[in-house]
Amino acid sequence: MAALPVNLDMDVLRTFVTGIDLGSFAKAATRLGRSPSAISLQLRKLEDQVGQPLLRRNGRGLALTEPGEMLLGYARRLLDLNDAALGAVAAPALAGRVRLGLPQDFAETELPTVLARFARLHPGVRVEAHVERDAVLRAEVEAGRLDLALVWDATGAAGEGSLIARLPLVWVGPRTEAGLAADRPLPLALFGPPCLFRHAATGALDAAGIPWRVAFSSPGLAGLWAAVAAGLGITLRTPHGLPPTLRRLDPDESGLPSLPGLALRLVRGTAGADPAVERFAALLRETFADAAAAQS
């Protein structure tokens, strides 16, 4: 008689995926409201179910084994299908349109994931994504041409939208040229004004008495990354989505001033609450909370 197939536990798969996404199963325990010992039991159960070790020691942390990497892709698809099934059965089908604005920092990182997941859960909703700089996004929201926008906020003011995440500001330089930050005047690669990151960089350098010059100006983030990788100058961003050709510069080692953090907020248009917009906003909050936790 053939052995009965093993049914993978969705809760255990969610724990597994959440821990990998956050880079820590201790963070996953907090996120999922479980104790660390309960998380450990779930991971052992999952390894027993698949009959393979899924994690291995890597220094003081954990890394995926080859079977673990294979299972991770299946686990994501199973969870998406599970969530889509529950969403389709438990709630009426959503329809309509969501107009989203966001900075370039997230156009090639979180945005594709969010759009793909939302489309699977709510195929009847059309999402229009607009990638622009902060000033344009705020103006579009105020004019009623965007329903939602992710914007940077250096003031910490609680009145604008809802807080999505807090991210550090970091100096970014080329991975292969350690001595660049010692050049004086310090060459910078920046967006043209008005730009919150430009203002933060030049203000911090002025306060520290470090002379600077704008060696490269670009309207797009890809241009900045290319200029910094080529050694034309350093820049200032959050550590989110740094290409492998770049690295964070340590202020103590490079002689650069320390920097404050930066808030990412979700602002809304003036139209009344729409179920599709509300659901998309909830998915954004969840996605960016996970991304911020993974970087903390």
ABEGO torsion letter per residue (X at the ends): XBBBBBBBBAAAAAAAAAAAAAGBAAAAAAAAGBBAAAAAAAAAAAAAAAGBBABBBBEABBBBBAAAAAAAAAAAAAAAAAAAAAAAAABBBBBEBBBBBBBAAAAABAAAAAAAAAAAABAABBBBBBBBBAAAAAAAAAAGABABBBBBBAAGBAABEBBABBBBBBBBBBAABAAAAABOBBBBBBBBOBBAAAAAAAAAAAAAGBBBBBABBBABAAAAAAAAAAGAEBBBBBABGBBAABBBBBAAAAGBBBBBBBBBBBBBBABBBBAAAAAAAAAAAAAAAAAAAAAX
